[in-house]
Amino acid sequence: MPSTLIAFYSRSGHTRRVAEPLARRLGADLEAIAPTRDREGPLGYVRSALEAIAELPASTMPPRHDPAAYRLVVIGTPVWFWSLASPVRGYVLEERRRFARVAFFCTMGSSGAERVFADLARLAGKKPVATLALTDARIDAGSAKALDRFARALGAGRGGARGRRPGAD
């Protein structure tokens, strides 16, 4: 079983376009965070924006993967109105006691990463081992080098992300 889980939410597909190749680089399991309410179309967009601005968590379906079974949980989120996406907020609030170590990545139109990373660290109760922020334009143009650097920072190929589990002797 992999020792890294990548849990992410993607409304438009940009965050998924980072999560999937990152999972391949790390040999990680993927957990697509699934909100219980529809986020499609204009009403979904407005609901998403209002929840993000108000810092409200969205309810999500129970995860398929138990975060406690992983040495590292990498959390991926879009930035909505310079804020954390509400489905990710809901997931972190529900699962945070099950995280051994965390890392974060975000996708965004232009800015908001610092605020989102600070919010994630506060909610998770842990400092991330690494972070990655990518604009949608950078993802569209190609982000392989940035993903390679992030994977190395997470310990890929050095036993870090795939190394021993906490408490293993």
Secondary structure, 3 states (H helix, E strand, C coil): CCCEEEEECCCCCHHHHHHHHHHHHHCCEEEECCECCCCCHHHHHHHHHHHHHCCCCCCECCCCCCHHHCCEEEEEEEEECCEECHHHHHHHHHHHHHCCCEEEEEEECCCCHHHHHHHHHHHHCCCCCCEEEEEHHHHHHCCHHHHHHHHHHCCCCCCCCCCCCCCCC
